[in-house]
Structure formats: C-alpha cells, structure tokens
Amino acid sequence: GRLTQQKADAMYANCHPTLSYGAFSKVDMAIEAVIENLGLKQKIFSDLESSCRPDAILSTNTSTIDITKVAQKMKNPERIVDA
C-alpha cells in the first residue's frame, strides 16, 4: 500500500542528516552511502566505530566492494553489515 503524507512526514521526522560525527553517539544505526572508494569507506567506518555506541549497527550500501575489505581498518570488523 501507499503511505499517507502524514505517515511519511512522521517517518522523515525521525531522520537526522548530519555532517559531523558528534551526532552519532546516540544512534541505533548508521548507513554509509558514499562512492565506491575503498579507502574512503574504510576511513568512514573507522570514524563511525569510534563515534557510535558499541551496540550500534554499522551498515554499508556497497555494491562492488567486499565488506570484509571495507571492515579491515576497524577494531571490531564484525560490527559491519551490508545494506
């Protein structure tokens, strides 16, 4: 079925885009969506890992890079999932 505008607005109100990692300390999930650049993705996940709660889900939307390679620079690579 289709969402009503009211439901769509309520869902969107729960999304909080940010340009700084400081806002990530309370998130339940972070989804990375950058270009297919391994070094960039590794840097982002290293930063996310140190900025997010230990139980936060860290997700990548990569379509061409093996997520084990993306997670190589993380202290806890098991935290990353594929979107």
C-alpha positions in Angstrom: 0.0 0.0 0.0 0.9 3.6 -0.1 1.9 5.8 2.8 -0.2 8.7 3.7 1.6 12.1 3.7 1.2 12.2 7.4 2.9 8.9 8.0 5.7 9.8 5.5 6.2 13.1 7.3 6.4 11.3 10.7 8.9 8.8 9.4 11.1 11.5 7.8 11.0 13.5 11.1 13.0 10.6 12.6 15.8 11.0 10.1 18.5 13.5 11.1 21.2 14.0 8.5 24.5 15.4 9.8 27.9 16.4 8.6 29.7 15.8 11.9 30.4 12.5 13.8 29.5 14.1 17.1 25.8 13.5 16.4 26.4 9.7 16.0 26.9 9.0 19.7 23.2 8.1 20.3 22.2 6.4 17.0 21.0 2.9 16.7 22.1 2.5 13.1 24.4 4.4 10.7 24.2 3.7 7.0 27.2 4.7 4.8 26.3 5.7 1.2 29.4 7.2 -0.5 31.1 6.4 -3.8 32.7 3.0 -4.3 36.1 4.1 -3.0 37.6 1.5 -0.6 39.9 3.9 1.2 37.1 6.4 1.8 34.7 3.7 3.1 37.4 2.3 5.4 38.0 5.8 6.9 34.3 6.3 7.4 33.8 3.0 9.2 36.9 3.6 11.4 35.4 7.0 12.3 31.9 5.6 12.8 33.2 2.8 15.0 34.8 5.3 17.4 31.8 7.7 17.3 28.9 5.3 17.6 27.7 3.3 20.6 29.2 -0.2 20.8 25.8 -1.8 20.0 25.0 0.5 17.1 24.6 -1.2 13.7 27.1 0.0 11.1 25.9 -0.6 7.6 27.3 -0.1 4.1 25.5 0.1 0.8 28.5 -1.0 -1.2 27.6 -2.9 -4.4 31.0 -3.8 -5.7 33.4 -3.9 -2.7 33.6 -6.9 -0.4 32.5 -5.8 3.1 35.4 -7.7 4.7 37.7 -5.3 2.9 35.7 -2.3 4.0 35.9 -3.5 7.6 39.7 -4.2 7.5 40.6 -0.9 9.3 38.0 -1.4 12.1 38.9 -2.7 15.6 35.7 -4.8 15.5 35.0 -5.7 11.9 32.1 -8.0 12.9 30.1 -4.8 13.5 29.6 -4.0 9.8 26.6 -5.3 7.8 25.7 -5.0 4.2 22.5 -3.0 3.4 
